[in-house]
């Protein structure tokens, strides 16, 4: 949550001083981190230990990238 809060605060306080690329980076960071927090909360709601689903998804993604195309 600290990353989300920090990026949002930076955008709010320095919007006019940031170029478009930096604004997009911060907005993407907020979106990515919010998605991660949402996944963690979903895992907790389903009773899985935090991070288990994330690790499983990471392994699945790594395996799919190694598979022949």
N, C-alpha and C positions, 0 to 999 in steps of 0.2 A: 504494500500500500504506500510505502514511503516513496517509491519511484513514481507512482501515479500522482501522488500529492505534489512532489517536487516538480515534475514536468508541468502539471497544471498551473502551479504557482509561477513558474518561470514564464509560461505563456501569458498569464494574466498580467504579470508585472512588467514584462519586457517585449510585449507583442510588437510595438512600433520599432524596436531596436533589432529585431530578429529578421533575417532574410527568409524568403519563402521556403528554401530548402531546410533551414533549421526548424521552422514552424512545422513543416511536414514530418521531420524526424521526431519531434516531440509529440505530435499528435499520433504518429504510428506507435511510439513507445507507450503512450497511454493506452491505446487500443490493444496492443499485444499484452501488456501487463494486466489489463482489465480482463481479457480473455483467460489468462492464466489463473487469476484469482477466481474467476467464475468456475473454471474446471476444478480447482481445489475445493471450492465450496460444494460443488456437485459430488465430488468424491466423498467428502465428509458426510453429506446428506445420505449417501448410499452406504455409509458405514465402512468405506475403504480407508486404510491408513493414508494420510496425506502423501502425495507424491507417487503412489503406486501406479495409478492410471497414467500419470505423466511419464513414468519410466517405461511402462508397457507401450505407450504410444511412441515414445522415442525409439524403442527397440524395433517396433513395427516399421516405422519410417526408415530407420537405418537399413533394415533388411530389404525393404522395397527399393531403396536406392542402389543396393548391391545386386539386385536381381537383374538378369539379362533383359534387354529391351527388344 
